[in-house]
Amino acid sequence: MTVALCGHWEHEPPCRWPHNNELDDAGLFRTLFIAQAAEEDEVRERISAALRSGLGWHVNAECPREVAPGERKLAERLSAPANG
């Protein structure tokens, strides 16, 4: 995912689209990202393409969702000026 959004997993900050990825115990993958509203569709398309091109899994469904209460501090950290 980082390659799809940043070009490489090792890059100089700041990230164009600060993000965090997580694969939970149920096998659900999520990417929490920060983007301007005008760039949201591009970010979602990049995420979708990266997931669909990955080996070792398949995509059953994709859907946006609100930031979960347990992710709010992470979202605040990602949106801090040092990250964007």
Secondary structure as GFF3:
##gff-version 3
##sequence-region A 1 84
A	DSSP	alpha_helix	2	6	.	.	.	ID=ss1
A	DSSP	beta_strand	19	23	.	.	.	ID=ss2
A	DSSP	beta_strand	29	33	.	.	.	ID=ss3
A	DSSP	three_ten_helix	37	39	.	.	.	ID=ss4
A	DSSP	alpha_helix	40	53	.	.	.	ID=ss5
A	DSSP	three_ten_helix	69	71	.	.	.	ID=ss6
A	DSSP	alpha_helix	72	78	.	.	.	ID=ss7
A	DSSP	three_ten_helix	81	83	.	.	.	ID=ss8
###
